[in-house]
């Protein structure tokens, strides 16, 4: 129950946070009221803590959508600029992609339709996306290059629109939108998770292939909309409490069985097709909420050096690339502190290495070397600043090529000097 239910509980809680817009709203915040698009207007820095393991490559888009009627996402011509808008259901399942790889970068109109809806879709709609839950989360990215005119990019962002089907047809929407409040549960309640899960199960239809599993939850007093611990004996209650302690460990461990390890780099596929791997779905819904499938983006992660010792800023490391990572969009190598999953403060305000940053240098033969350390080297070209202590790195491939997806491309080792 915990492995299956953590992802939808996390989604329900997070979506309620994402519709709370701070005042004043920081320019890195992508929060927006319900059924509205929120955009980050600047890239995050080490001072921003709104999202762990954020990228430093794109402006994020977020919209929590309540589908009392279909909604239409209107996208502009980005002139081949990379963008993607993922459509997630409330189980953290990625049900559709909109963007450069799948639908192109010409203007588009995408109808997002709730489950069971009967009605006519007007002409001019590029694609119809039928959802599996009555709420969805739109989570997008728009590529940003260092030094470009941000004002022009803001104008492009403003051309993304989200309207009801009624508004799209020229009418005025009369439906009022609000999310039912999440139940107030005592934080000290040792079985609070199951009460939250009961609420979530009542909010979202249970997939047909999950009904056999979910039906078994009745044995622990858990049904859609109700968790009744009064029917359980003390041993059952103790078992449920123990599960809240043990299940997160099994979820974390699921990465080991799901990850491919190539040259010391771990990456996980199936982020848009979890199937019955509920533990992996829950793992992604935790620190990597909004992660995409491998054809859209691949996120190899590195915690150790070539000798399998934890990466530590007190050391100096080198990575030697024989060529740029093979992608159909772009790539970046980004640094995070292990203790907080955030960017690392440094004199250069540099949080990644990519070919568009100032200070990226390749040799005439196309090879290049990256230096990774806390202490600033004499030559800061291709230097990726690390914290004083432990850290990890993610090498992002946006639209990776078949060479990457097949495993033929080997990411360079991280070698302690």
C-alpha positions in Angstrom: 0.0 0.0 0.0 2.8 2.4 0.8 4.8 1.6 -2.3 1.7 2.0 -4.5 0.3 5.0 -2.7 3.3 7.2 -2.0 3.3 8.7 -5.5 -0.3 9.9 -5.6 -0.1 11.2 -2.0 3.0 13.2 -2.9 1.3 14.5 -6.1 -1.8 15.6 -4.2 0.2 17.4 -1.5 2.6 19.0 -4.0 -0.1 20.2 -6.4 -1.7 22.0 -3.5 1.6 23.7 -2.8 2.1 24.6 -6.4 -1.1 26.6 -6.6 -0.1 28.7 -3.6 1.6 31.7 -5.2 4.0 33.6 -2.9 3.8 37.4 -2.6 6.1 38.7 -3.8 6.6 35.9 -6.3 10.3 35.2 -6.9 11.4 35.2 -10.6 12.5 31.6 -10.3 9.0 30.5 -9.1 6.8 28.6 -11.5 3.8 28.5 -9.1 0.4 29.7 -10.4 -3.3 29.6 -9.4 -5.3 26.6 -10.4 -5.8 26.2 -14.2 -3.2 28.9 -15.0 0.3 28.6 -16.4 3.2 29.6 -14.1 6.6 30.3 -15.6 10.0 30.8 -14.0 11.4 34.0 -15.5 15.1 33.4 -14.5 17.3 30.4 -14.0 17.7 29.3 -10.4 21.0 29.9 -8.5 22.5 28.5 -5.3 20.3 30.9 -3.4 17.1 29.2 -4.6 15.7 26.2 -2.8 12.2 25.8 -4.3 13.1 22.6 -6.2 15.8 20.1 -5.4 17.9 18.8 -8.3 16.6 21.5 -10.6 18.3 22.0 -14.0 20.2 25.1 -15.0 19.2 24.8 -18.6 15.6 25.7 -18.9 12.8 27.9 -17.6 10.3 25.7 -15.9 6.5 25.8 -16.6 3.9 24.5 -14.2 0.1 24.3 -14.3 -2.2 22.3 -12.0 -5.3 21.6 -14.1 -8.7 20.7 -12.8 -10.6 19.2 -15.7 -14.2 20.0 -14.9 -14.3 20.5 -18.6 -11.6 20.0 -21.2 -8.8 22.5 -21.3 -6.8 23.6 -24.3 -3.0 24.4 -24.2 -2.1 26.8 -26.9 1.6 26.8 -27.9 3.5 29.3 -30.1 6.1 28.8 -32.8 9.4 28.4 -30.9 11.4 28.2 -34.2 13.1 24.9 -33.2 13.9 26.1 -29.7 13.7 23.1 -27.4 10.6 22.9 -25.3 8.5 20.2 -23.8 5.3 20.2 -21.7 4.7 16.9 -19.9 1.1 15.8 -19.0 1.2 13.9 -15.7 -1.8 12.2 -14.1 -2.2 12.3 -10.3 -0.3 9.0 -10.0 2.9 10.6 -11.4 2.3 8.7 -14.6 3.5 10.6 -17.7 0.6 10.2 -20.1 1.7 12.5 -22.9 4.4 14.8 -24.3 3.9 18.1 -26.1 7.0 19.7 -27.6 9.9 19.6 -30.0 10.5 15.9 -30.0 6.9 14.6 -30.4 4.8 17.4 -31.8 7.3 19.8 -33.3 7.8 23.5 -32.6 5.2 25.1 -34.9 2.1 26.6 -33.2 -0.2 24.1 -31.7 -3.5 23.6 -29.9 -3.8 20.6 -27.6 -7.1 19.6 -26.0 -6.7 17.9 -22.6 -9.9 15.9 -21.9 -11.0 14.3 -18.6 -11.7 10.6 -18.4 -15.2 9.7 -19.5 -16.0 13.1 -21.1 -18.4 13.0 -24.0 -18.5 16.0 -26.3 -17.3 17.5 -29.6 -13.7 18.7 -30.1 -13.6 21.8 -32.3 -11.7 22.0 -35.6 -8.2 23.4 -35.4 -7.1 21.3 -32.4 -3.7 19.7 -33.1 -4.1 16.8 -30.8 -6.5 15.4 -28.2 -5.0 14.0 -25.0 -7.4 11.9 -22.9 -6.3 11.8 -19.2 -6.7 9.1 -16.6 -7.5 11.3 -13.6 -9.7 14.4 -13.3 -6.7 16.5 -12.4 -3.4 16.7 -14.3 -0.1 18.5 -13.9 1.5 20.2 -16.8 5.2 20.4 -16.2 7.3 22.1 -18.9 10.8 23.2 -19.9 11.9 25.9 -22.3 15.6 26.0 -23.3 17.7 29.1 -22.2 21.1 29.9 -23.5 23.6 31.9 -21.5 23.8 35.5 -22.5 20.7 35.6 -24.8 18.1 38.4 -24.7 15.8 37.3 -21.8 13.2 39.9 -22.6 12.6 38.3 -26.0 12.3 34.9 -24.3 9.8 36.3 -21.8 7.6 37.4 -24.8 7.8 33.8 -26.1 6.8 32.4 -22.7 3.8 34.7 -22.6 2.4 33.2 -25.8 1.8 29.9 -24.1 -1.9 30.0 -23.1 -4.2 27.6 -21.2 -8.0 28.1 -21.6 -11.2 26.1 -21.0 -12.9 24.5 -24.0 -15.7 27.0 -23.6 -13.3 29.9 -23.8 -11.5 28.3 -26.8 -14.9 28.3 -28.5 -15.4 32.0 -27.8 -17.6 31.7 -24.7 -17.1 32.6 -21.1 -16.4 29.8 -18.7 -19.0 29.7 -15.8 -17.3 26.9 -13.9 -15.7 27.7 -10.6 -12.5 25.9 -9.9 -11.0 25.0 -6.5 -9.3 21.9 -5.0 -10.9 20.2 -2.1 -8.8 20.8 0.9 -6.4 18.1 1.9 -7.6 16.5 5.2 -6.0 18.0 8.3 -4.2 15.1 10.0 -2.2 15.3 13.2 1.5 15.2 12.3 2.2 13.0 15.2 -0.4 10.4 14.0 1.8 7.3 13.2 -0.7 6.1 10.7 -1.3 9.5 9.0 0.0 8.2 5.7 -2.9 5.7 5.3 -5.5 8.5 6.1 -3.9 10.6 3.3 -4.0 7.7 1.0 -7.7 7.0 1.6 -8.4 10.6 0.6 -6.3 10.3 -2.5 -8.0 7.1 -3.5 -11.4 8.8 -3.4 -10.1 11.7 -5.5 -8.6 9.7 -8.4 -10.0 6.7 -10.4 -8.0 3.5 -9.7 -6.6 2.1 -12.9 -8.3 -1.2 -14.1 -5.0 -3.1 -13.8 -4.5 -1.9 -10.2 -7.9 -2.8 -8.9 -6.9 -6.3 -7.8 -4.0 -5.0 -5.8 -5.9 -2.0 -4.3 -8.9 -4.3 -3.4 -6.6 -6.1 -1.0 -6.1 -2.9 1.0 -9.5 -3.6 2.6 -7.7 -6.1 4.8 -5.9 -3.2 6.5 -9.1 -1.1 6.8 -8.2 1.0 3.7 -10.8 1.8 1.1 -11.4 4.9 -1.1 -12.2 7.8 1.2 -11.8 5.8 4.5 -9.1 4.4 6.7 -10.6 2.7 9.7 -7.9 1.5 12.1 -10.5 0.7 14.8 -11.2 -2.6 13.0 -7.5 -3.7 13.3 -5.9 -5.5 16.2 -2.7 -4.3 17.9 -0.5 -6.5 15.8 -2.0 -5.3 12.6 -1.5 -1.7 13.7 2.1 -2.4 14.6 2.6 -3.9 11.2 1.2 -0.8 9.5 3.4 1.5 11.6 6.5 -0.6 10.8 5.6 -0.4 7.1 5.8 3.4 7.2 9.4 2.9 8.4 10.4 0.1 6.1 8.7 1.0 2.9 10.7 4.1 2.2 13.9 2.0 2.4 12.5 -0.5 -0.1 11.5 2.4 -2.4 15.0 3.8 -2.3 16.5 0.3 -2.9 14.3 -0.1 -6.0 16.7 2.2 -7.8 19.4 -0.4 -7.5 17.4 -3.0 -9.4 16.0 -0.5 -11.9 19.2 1.4 -12.7 21.7 0.6 -15.4 25.3 1.4 -14.4 27.7 2.2 -17.2 31.2 3.4 -16.4 30.1 4.2 -12.9 27.1 6.4 -14.0 23.6 5.3 -12.9 20.6 5.9 -15.0 17.0 4.7 -14.8 14.7 4.2 -17.7 10.9 3.6 -17.6 10.1 7.0 -16.2 7.2 7.3 -18.6 6.2 3.6 -18.4 6.4 2.4 -14.7 4.0 -0.5 -15.3 3.8 -2.4 -12.0 7.0 -1.0 -10.6 5.3 1.1 -7.9 8.4 1.4 -5.8 10.3 3.1 -8.7 7.3 5.4 -9.4 7.4 6.4 -5.7 11.2 6.9 -5.8 10.9 9.3 -8.8 7.9 11.1 -7.2 10.1 11.9 -4.2 13.3 13.9 -5.1 12.8 13.6 -8.9 9.2 14.6 -9.3 8.6 15.5 -12.9 11.3 13.3 -14.4 10.9 12.3 -18.0 11.2 9.2 -20.1 14.6 8.4 -21.6 13.7 9.3 -25.2 12.9 12.9 -24.1 15.7 13.3 -21.6 18.2 11.0 -19.9 19.6 11.8 -16.4 22.7 9.8 -15.6 23.8 10.5 -12.0 27.2 10.1 -10.4 27.9 9.7 -6.7 31.4 8.1 -6.7 34.7 8.3 -8.4 36.4 5.7 -10.6 37.6 3.9 -7.4 34.0 3.8 -6.0 34.7 6.4 -3.3 32.2 9.1 -2.6 32.7 12.3 -4.5 34.2 14.9 -2.1 35.0 18.6 -2.8 38.3 18.3 -1.0 39.6 16.3 -3.9 40.3 17.3 -7.6 38.7 15.2 -10.3 39.0 15.1 -14.1 36.6 13.9 -16.8 38.0 13.6 -20.3 35.5 13.6 -23.2 36.5 12.4 -26.7 33.5 14.3 -28.1 30.5 16.1 -26.9 27.7 13.9 -25.6 25.6 12.8 -28.6 22.1 14.5 -28.4 19.5 15.9 -30.8 18.9 18.9 -28.6 21.6 19.8 -26.0 23.5 18.5 -22.9 24.7 19.7 -19.5 26.8 18.4 -16.6 25.3 19.9 -13.4 26.7 20.0 -9.8 24.6 19.5 -6.6 25.5 19.4 -2.9 24.8 16.0 -1.4 23.4 17.4 1.8 20.6 19.6 0.2 20.4 18.6 -3.5 20.8 22.2 -4.5 23.3 24.2 -6.6 26.7 25.0 -5.1 27.6 28.6 -4.3 30.8 29.7 -6.1 32.6 32.8 -7.3 31.7 32.2 -11.0 28.0 31.6 -10.3 28.6 28.5 -12.4 26.4 25.5 -11.7 27.0 23.4 -14.8 29.2 22.8 -17.8 27.6 22.9 -21.2 28.8 24.1 -24.6 26.9 27.4 -24.4 28.4 28.7 -21.1 31.2 31.3 -21.1 34.4 29.4 -20.4 33.6 26.2 -22.2 36.6 25.2 -24.3 37.2 22.4 -26.7 40.5 21.4 -28.4 40.8 21.4 -32.2 40.1 17.7 -32.3 36.8 18.1 -30.5 38.0 16.7 -27.2 37.7 18.5 -23.9 38.5 18.0 -20.2 36.4 19.0 -17.2 38.0 19.8 -13.8 35.8 19.2 -10.7 37.0 20.7 -7.4 36.1 23.0 -4.5 39.4 24.9 -4.7 39.4 27.3 -7.7 42.1 26.2 -10.3 44.4 28.6 -12.0 42.6 28.0 -15.3 38.8 28.1 -14.7 37.9 27.1 -18.3 35.8 23.9 -18.0 35.9 24.1 -14.2 32.8 22.8 -12.4 32.9 24.2 -8.8 32.1 21.7 -6.1 31.2 22.2 -2.4 33.6 21.6 0.4 32.0 18.2 1.2 30.1 15.5 -0.7 28.4 16.1 -3.9 26.8 14.4 -6.9 26.5 15.3 -10.6 23.9 14.8 -13.3 24.8 14.6 -17.0 21.6 15.6 -18.8 21.0 14.4 -22.3 18.1 16.3 -23.9 16.7 14.2 -26.8 19.5 11.6 -26.6 20.6 9.8 -29.7 20.3 6.1 -30.3 24.0 5.9 -29.5 23.2 6.9 -25.9 19.9 5.0 -25.6 21.5 1.7 -26.8 24.4 2.1 -24.3 27.1 2.3 -27.0 28.1 5.8 -25.8 30.2 5.5 -22.6 30.2 8.6 -20.3 33.8 9.3 -19.2 35.0 8.2 -15.8 35.4 10.6 -12.9 39.0 10.2 -12.0 40.5 11.5 -8.7 43.8 13.3 -9.4 
